[in-house]
Amino acid sequence: MAGRRFGVADDRALIGKPVDRGRWGMTPPTSDAYYNPLLNEIVFPAGILQPPAFRMDATDAVNYGAIGLVIGHEISHGFDDEGAQFDAQGRLQNWWTAEDLAKFQAKGQCVVDQFEGYFVEPGIHHNGKLVLGESIGDLAGARIALRAYQLSRESKPPEPTIDGFTPEQQFYLSWGQFRGDETRPETKRTMVQGDPHPVAQFRVIGVVSNLPDFAKAFACPAGSAMVRPPEKRCQVW
């Protein structure tokens, strides 16, 4: 799933126990990653550091668009709707000013409203508040990964165009190929009821539709299905 957060149940399991920073919540071969607000840590088991998330022979654009975005996603969990409630020491307490918190919540509401509009079938749509944390992670992670990729290429020659796709297009295609999948209607119905991760289709579209760089990379005209108008664009971080 790539993007699991430790929640209330995990917190209760650790109450009264000594902190072991060497203990992971996943086994090494697990193809996943997580952020733990109690320890303010992110973990990437060896299982996810392989195709399709990461390939030694891939272009930087492809790797940054997959594992790079996952890394940015997990970092951003420290500042999503749940992680933002913990301070740098992993203590559950408010460290925001009232003004900053209000602005943060308003930005989050934009994401909530966006996903409330994604229907898995007529009459059944995503619960925007349920998927808010993962969607903030994806959206911020994409911005972080793209910026990291751009910085990594400074003073280096441009990467090659492959099969007609520019490096910037490869970045976004890599995200879609890594995250996207075919999901059965029954699974979609189950997900929107209790899974904090959006259905893959909307997890991909939800991110790129908010990014002007995506529209620029593919020369998408205004009004395209995967381009949100400027006044509705969400940017939390």
Number of C-alpha atoms within 10 A of each C-alpha: 10 19 22 16 21 16 14 8 8 13 12 10 9 12 9 7 8 7 11 9 8 5 8 14 13 14 12 14 11 14 17 20 24 25 25 22 26 20 15 17 15 19 16 21 17 14 15 19 18 12 14 16 23 20 15 10 8 11 17 21 26 27 24 30 29 27 25 24 27 29 25 22 31 28 21 23 30 25 21 24 17 16 23 20 17 19 18 13 10 16 14 15 10 12 14 13 8 10 8 11 14 12 12 18 14 13 17 24 17 17 27 22 17 19 23 16 13 18 16 17 10 6 6 15 17 28 22 23 17 19 22 25 26 24 29 26 27 26 27 24 25 27 20 22 24 21 12 15 21 14 11 13 13 9 7 8 7 10 13 12 12 11 7 9 14 16 20 22 21 23 27 24 19 22 25 19 15 20 19 17 12 8 11 8 11 8 10 20 16 10 17 21 13 12 14 21 21 23 24 18 16 19 20 24 15 23 25 23 21 22 20 15 16 19 19 12 16 13 9 14 11 12 9 11 10 19 22 20 13 11 6 13 16 23 16 18 16
